[in-house]
Amino acid sequence: MNENLLGIAAGILTSISMLPQLIKVIKEKNVGDLSWIMILILILGLSLWVWYGVLKNEHPIIVSNAFAVLVNICLFICYFLYKDNAD
């Protein structure tokens, strides 16, 4: 398998992995089972991957992790918007 295709496939899957959670949170307006610390650590780790991708000039790493950062920032914002709705 071409290593670029492997990287792109991995990037797509990891980038979209939190989308179902974000959609669920937005629909239900409930973040009772989420940990804001985990989300923050994930954002920081993904941001480091973006930085690494920039240093290595690896566009699949940059794009996929930047998208994942945006999704998780949205989830982080939702956490604080909906934390009072937690059961």
Secondary structure, DSSP 4 states (H G I P E B T S, - for coil): --HHHHHHHHHHHHHHTTHHHHHHHHHHT--TT--HHHHHHHHHHHHHHHHHHHHHT-HHHHHHHHHHHHHHHHHHHHHHHHGGG--
